[in-house]
Amino acid sequence: MNRMTIKRVRRSRRKQGIRKEIFGMPERPRLSVFRSLNHVYAQVIDDLTGKTLASASTRDKGFKTDGGKTAEATAVGKALASRAKEKGVSKVVFDRNGYLFHGRIKALADGAREGGLQF
């Protein structure tokens, strides 16, 4: 296996271990994060019904920030928090999706906390 395949397999195993423990309920849905090389995506999901309650990403229409990728991730976190608040969600469970909690993932979490989400 090449290096990228090994990275993908290791992340999927970490993700499975995390998802065994985390489950989003209607009163406390799951905030799931996906990070690609260029973009960051985040969703607030109710796992009981399988519905996405709110979402935000760097690919949203009209999304502009000054700064690098971590600044964009912080802005995505704030946007997601405001959209979740509109839907009546204030408490979430954070699902880092197998990524290490640093860099863009941490910046998104901090932005969501600044926006008013509790986790």
HELIX and SHEET records of a PDB file:
HELIX    1   1 ARG A    3  GLU A   21  1                                  19    
HELIX    2   2 LYS A   69  GLU A   86  1                                  18    
HELIX    3   3 ARG A  104  GLY A  115  1                                  12    
SHEET    1   A 4 LYS A  51  SER A  57  0                                        
SHEET    2   A 4 VAL A  40  ASP A  46 -1                                        
SHEET    3   A 4 ARG A  30  ARG A  35 -1                                        
SHEET    4   A 4 VAL A  93  ASP A  95  1                                        
END                                                                             
